[in-house]
Structures are given as structure tokens and as C-alpha cells.
Amino acid sequence: MAGVSTPELAAVVSNAGALGSIGVAATDADGARKMIAGVRDLCARPFNVNVFVHRTTEQDISRETAWLAAMTPLFSKFGATPPSALRPIYKSFIEDDEMLALLIETAPAVVSFHFGLPDAARIGALKAAGCLLLATATNLDEAVAAANAGIDAVVAQGWEAGGHRGVFDPAAPDGRLGTMALTRLLVQRCGLPVIAAGGIMDGQGIRAALDLGAIAAQLGTAFVACPESSADAAYREALTGPAAMNTVMTSAISGRPARGLPNRFTQWGETVGLSHPGYPMTYDAGKALIAAAKAAGETGYAAQWAGQGAPMSRSMPAAELVALLATEMNSPHRGT
């Protein structure tokens, strides 16, 4: 998950025999260059670089103004004011030529796409650079589109997954398929190797996905509590509390549906009664509120992304967790 994965975490995971990953959606090409170099300083093994391929919502000034007005009382609690206007703070890979050039130059072993697919020229350029390409799919139509675009493998993201839901079109109906049903469906019908993602926290979960025909499993929430992640103390503490049992899907923080731990921000989002300004403009306001609250010592407005498997989180060094996952996966005692 972008914002939690660090070069150190990715390097440790890859060095331990899995595939580490860094998310560069929240930075520019210069920031991504530093992150990629940071992994390579610690690791000579393959790792994944994840980019967001979203279509930015067309800005609606009246909607943005109403949203900021509704957030003003929240900011006032911390002696702050909301932004005067909202910006599309994340540049989509669809239009980020500098990021494309960087990925071609540095040629990470794996590049993965979230929220959609880039055009044929970008896919072809990355494949020509030697990158294996993955794309998130939340349904069969998205997976088939990935196959037709020349993607090498698809990540089946179930409804249980933490962080941003990878739907191509957030305005379209969402079937909310769970990880196991989606994995099996894509294995049978999409024509690509399938990587299962969502709610998988231990080796038994990985084995279940493999038994359904997946070639691998992708774990995010399982690594949040590792010391190598960038999660702060409040995030780690929340993972061990009752909030972990009741994760929620919210669009109020960023403007796209994302699963995380319930808190004051998600509760406000359930009651605000307004249409948000879309992604990523909503995140501009959300990040400003999170920063204002944190500066005042309030952590109840943080974006603490986590999947439905959060109660099974284990705090240990990432290398130890990878080893434990492998042991559990290969254990004949799968029910314990």
C-alpha cells in the first residue's frame, strides 16, 4: 500500500525470497528514482514498482466548495482552515511521461498497475525494457481487458482487501466479489496467471489461494506492523484494537473507495451527506485534515488502510514474517 511500503521493507521482503513492492503513486519521478535506488542499495533481487493509472475526475467547483465548507468545522477543531481550493495532487501514470521514462531507464523486474491500464504504447515500452507487468482486477471484465492489453498476470483484488479498491471505474456498479470467488473465476476464465489479494494474512491463506489455481498471493496488511514499514505508532496500535475487527470501505478520505480502520474521519464520511469532489481532489482536502489533526496530537483522522484480515496482524521483522508464511504454507496442519 502506498504510504506504508518503504524501500527497506521491499528490500527485506525480496531478500527473504518473496517479491517486495514499493508504491510510487504519491511521488513524482525524482521521488520514485530515490525509492528505486533505495531498494537496490539493499537488495539485488527482483522487486515490484506500483503505479496508479486513474482517470482524474473532472473538477466541479461547486461540489468542491460544498465539500470544503462541510469540512471547515473539522479543521476548526485543530485551529486550522481547509485549503482554499483543491488540486489533483496525484499525477496518473496515464499522463506521467517522466515516470514512464524513469521506469524504462531503471527497468524494475516488475511494474504493476492499479485503477486501470495504460495505453498500448506505454505497455509496449515497459515490456521492451524487460519489465513483467501486473494489473489489479476486481472483476472478470477488468481481467479480460488486462489480458487483451498484453499484461502478463492479473492481481485478483477481493472486496476484503485493504487500501484503495482497484476498480477501473468507481462510478460503475461494483460486484464486490470476495477474494476466493474472484480468484477462482479469473483462473477459469481470464486466460492470465492470477495472483490472489485481499484478506490473506498467513500461510494457510496463501495455500488456499494456490489450491484455487492462483500462482501467488499478494499481502499488504500483513506487513503493516513490521518495523520496516512507515506506519506510525497510532496506526500500529489501532491494528491491535477493536477497530481491526470492523474495517470499513470509505471514499470520504480520498475520493475513491478504500478499506481501512474506522475512526473519526470515516465516521464523518458516513454522515456528511454530500457527494465528494472525486479522486484525487478529495485526497487534497483529506491529507490537509490528517496533517492538521496530527499536528494537534489527534490520530483519529488518519488514513489507516487495512483489510478484513487485520485482526490476524502479527508484529515481527519482515524477514521473519516471510519465513513464517512459508512454513505455514507448507505445513500439513493447515487448520491451526
Secondary structure, 3 states (H helix, E strand, C coil): CCCCCCHHHHHHHHHCCCCEEEECCCCCHHHHHHHHHHHHHHCCCCEEEEEECCCCCCCCHHHHHHHHHHHHHHHHCCCCCCCCCCCCCCCCCCCCHHHHHHHHHHCCCEEEEECCCCCHHHHHHHHHCCCEEEEEECCHHHHHHHHHHCCCEEEEECCCCCEECCCCCCCCCCCCCCHHHHHHHHHHHCCCCEEEECCCCCHHHHHHHHHCCCCEEECCHHHCCCCCCCCCHHHHHHHCCHHHHHCEEECCCCCCCEEECCCHHHHHHHHCCCCCCCCCHHHHHHHHHHHHHHHCCCCCCCCCECCCCHHHCCCCCHHHHHHHHHHHHHCCCCCC
